[in-house]
Amino acid sequence: MKVVFGSPGTWSGLLLRTGQWVFAGASIAVMLSAFGFSSYTAFCYLIASMGLQALWSFGLACLDIYALKVSRDLHNPLLVSLFVVGDWVTATLSLAAACSSAGVAVLFVRDTNFCTAFPQFSCGRYQISTAMAFVTWLLVTVSALVMFWILTSD
Amino acid sequence: MKVVFGSPGTWSGLLLRTGQWVFAGASIAVMLSAFGFSSYTAFCYLIASMGLQALWSFGLACLDIYALKVSRDLHNPLLVSLFVVGDWVTATLSLAAACSSAGVAVLFVRDTNFCTAFPQFSCGRYQISTAMAFVTWLLVTVSALVMFWILTSD
């Protein structure tokens, strides 16, 4: 199997995975610190989805560290297939969470006067958290494409 | 190249493409008939995204009919690569549109009393249109996976 940027068990792979769980964790932290988020299903779903993403990416980052430490090659078809399925599923869930939150955030900020009428709600944090979820999705999509590339160019 | 369910230029492929543009068109029609949709960015984006999806799928359905009529084989790598990219892009946009609309629809129906407070807004139609967008996304994802399968198992 080819070793390309973002391959499992490489420094670039570790960097990509770390970026994923850091952004997912930051998205959760910002949302949790925003007043009133728990009243809205989309924002709660964002936390759940980013939580799953952070767990998945953190687990794979640990696996990368282990592989780098003991110089083990993670390029076997079974393992890469597992990464492909996991990455595609979590990427889809992350995109769904980011988009539903974006829909609600845009509704609050642009479509209605909610944010000016109720300044106690943390509209800015809703937007920052959503933006971070989109960054997480982008990074996971890169991983998913790389894994698929590795698997099919076998 | 393999011929599997949903391959371009086959009856199953034509059925899949027809399902896509019919559901995308129905989603647009239901949303356009819903009172007050134009005030919400997410619903307007749903119409734009489903419009693009309907055009893409309708075009490919016409190509399938042409291929069936003149018994032409559409399984060449360049054409299938084009289908893969188009399907993945439109599938991602459709999922984004369906999820952002779902976020807003759930906000109206469950999180707030908007639908009971303003019964003149067509909350039921917002939900039906969003559900149809999800069906469209599922059908496009099937197409995208089939195209990718055909391309990689070349």
Boltz contact constraints between the chains, C-beta under 6 A:
constraints:
  - contact:
      token1: [A, 40]
      token2: [B, 111]
      max_distance: 6.0
  - contact:
      token1: [A, 41]
      token2: [B, 106]
      max_distance: 6.0
  - contact:
      token1: [A, 41]
      token2: [B, 111]
      max_distance: 6.0
  - contact:
      token1: [A, 42]
      token2: [B, 103]
      max_distance: 6.0
  - contact:
      token1: [A, 96]
      token2: [B, 99]
      max_distance: 6.0
  - contact:
      token1: [A, 99]
      token2: [B, 96]
      max_distance: 6.0
  - contact:
      token1: [A, 99]
      token2: [B, 99]
      max_distance: 6.0
  - contact:
      token1: [A, 99]
      token2: [B, 100]
      max_distance: 6.0
  - contact:
      token1: [A, 100]
      token2: [B, 99]
      max_distance: 6.0
  - contact:
      token1: [A, 100]
      token2: [B, 102]
      max_distance: 6.0
  - contact:
      token1: [A, 100]
      token2: [B, 103]
      max_distance: 6.0
  - contact:
      token1: [A, 102]
      token2: [B, 100]
      max_distance: 6.0
  - contact:
      token1: [A, 103]
      token2: [B, 42]
      max_distance: 6.0
  - contact:
      token1: [A, 103]
      token2: [B, 100]
      max_distance: 6.0
  - contact:
      token1: [A, 103]
      token2: [B, 103]
      max_distance: 6.0
  - contact:
      token1: [A, 103]
      token2: [B, 104]
      max_distance: 6.0
  - contact:
      token1: [A, 104]
      token2: [B, 103]
      max_distance: 6.0
  - contact:
      token1: [A, 104]
      token2: [B, 107]
      max_distance: 6.0
  - contact:
      token1: [A, 106]
      token2: [B, 41]
      max_distance: 6.0
  - contact:
      token1: [A, 107]
      token2: [B, 104]
      max_distance: 6.0
  - contact:
      token1: [A, 111]
      token2: [B, 40]
      max_distance: 6.0
  - contact:
      token1: [A, 111]
      token2: [B, 41]
      max_distance: 6.0
  - contact:
      token1: [A, 152]
      token2: [B, 152]
      max_distance: 6.0
